[in-house]
Amino acid sequence: MRSVFRSLLTPRWLLLHALFIAATIGTVFLAVWQWDRAHEAGGSFQNLGYALQWPLFGAFTIFLWIRVMRMDLAREREEADPEVAEEKPAEQPEVRRKRPLVPPPAPRVEADEDPELAEYNRYLAELNESDSRAS
């Protein structure tokens, strides 16, 4: 177990730790800057909104940092102990979609049914044709 946590002290991870720490500290500085800016003469509610958003970005940075560390540690545990990987349940079979991703084309509209819609459809067809000729 100790060697698993030792992997978080490799040069790659030390660089990632530095990056996450810098990003978190940067969000704190940006929040303070926006807060001060909101209270100056030229400040606005937009600055106040940013001052409240930057701590959320910092919290997300910390969440992401922890998540990436956990994923890396779990991967290393699986590589170190292959029995753990075998104990995982088999993957679920792929579920088929009941409807297609792209809907079928709409039925054609004739001029006697809806003249405006038929004219608009002709206009769109002309645009499509001119665009395909330009390509």
BELSULGI-V41490 format. One record per residue. N is the residue number from 1. SS is DSSP state (~ for helix, > for strand, _ for the rest). PHI is phi in degrees with one decimal (none if undefined). NEAR is the number of other C-alpha atoms within 10 Angstrom. Layout:
[[N/SS/PHI/NEAR] [N/SS/PHI/NEAR]]
This chain:
[[1/_/none/7] [2/~/-64.9/6] [3/~/-68.9/8] [4/~/-67.1/14] [5/~/-71.7/12] [6/~/-64.9/9] [7/~/-67.1/16] [8/~/-78.5/16] [9/~/-111.7/13] [10/_/-72.8/11] [11/~/-56.0/10] [12/~/-61.5/10] [13/~/-72.4/13] [14/~/-61.9/13] [15/~/-66.0/12] [16/~/-64.5/17] [17/~/-60.1/16] [18/~/-62.4/11] [19/~/-64.0/13] [20/~/-65.8/18] [21/~/-64.9/16] [22/~/-62.9/12] [23/~/-65.5/16] [24/~/-66.4/20] [25/~/-64.6/14] [26/~/-61.8/16] [27/~/-66.7/21] [28/~/-65.6/18] [29/~/-62.2/15] [30/~/-66.7/17] [31/~/-65.4/24] [32/~/-64.0/17] [33/~/-61.4/14] [34/~/-66.8/23] [35/~/-63.3/18] [36/~/-64.0/14] [37/~/-63.4/17] [38/~/-66.5/19] [39/_/-95.4/13] [40/_/-81.2/10] [41/_/-63.5/7] [42/_/-91.6/8] [43/_/-73.8/14] [44/_/-142.5/13] [45/~/-66.8/10] [46/~/-63.3/12] [47/~/-63.1/19] [48/~/-65.0/17] [49/~/-62.1/14] [50/~/-63.8/18] [51/~/-62.4/23] [52/~/-85.5/15] [53/~/-80.7/15] [54/~/-59.1/20] [55/~/-63.2/20] [56/~/-65.2/15] [57/~/-63.6/17] [58/~/-64.5/20] [59/~/-64.9/13] [60/~/-65.7/13] [61/~/-61.4/17] [62/~/-66.1/16] [63/~/-58.6/11] [64/~/-64.1/13] [65/~/-59.1/16] [66/~/-64.5/13] [67/~/-63.4/12] [68/~/-65.3/13] [69/~/-63.6/17] [70/~/-62.4/12] [71/~/-63.4/11] [72/~/-66.9/15] [73/~/-65.6/17] [74/~/-64.8/13] [75/~/-64.1/12] [76/~/-67.4/15] [77/~/-64.2/15] [78/~/-65.1/14] [79/~/-69.0/12] [80/~/-76.1/12] [81/_/-126.5/10] [82/~/-64.0/10] [83/~/-65.6/10] [84/~/-64.2/11] [85/~/-67.1/13] [86/~/-72.4/10] [87/~/-73.4/8] [88/_/-65.5/8] [89/_/-67.5/7] [90/_/-64.6/7] [91/_/-66.9/6] [92/_/-71.0/6] [93/_/-66.2/6] [94/_/-67.3/6] [95/_/-91.1/6] [96/_/-82.1/7] [97/_/-74.4/7] [98/_/-82.3/6] [99/_/-131.6/7] [100/_/-72.3/8] [101/_/-67.9/7] [102/_/-105.8/6] [103/_/-69.0/7] [104/_/-67.9/7] [105/_/-65.5/6] [106/_/-71.4/6] [107/_/-65.2/6] [108/_/-64.7/9] [109/_/-110.0/14] [110/_/-87.3/13] [111/_/-62.8/11] [112/_/-75.8/8] [113/_/-77.2/9] [114/_/-148.9/10] [115/~/-61.1/12] [116/~/-66.0/13] [117/~/-66.7/14] [118/~/-64.1/16] [119/~/-64.3/14] [120/~/-62.8/11] [121/~/-63.7/15] [122/~/-63.6/12] [123/~/-61.1/12] [124/~/-63.8/12] [125/~/-65.0/12] [126/~/-63.2/12] [127/~/-61.8/12] [128/~/-62.5/12] [129/~/-67.3/11] [130/~/-66.9/11] [131/~/-69.1/10] [132/~/-69.1/9] [133/~/-70.4/8] [134/~/-71.8/7] [135/_/-76.6/5]]
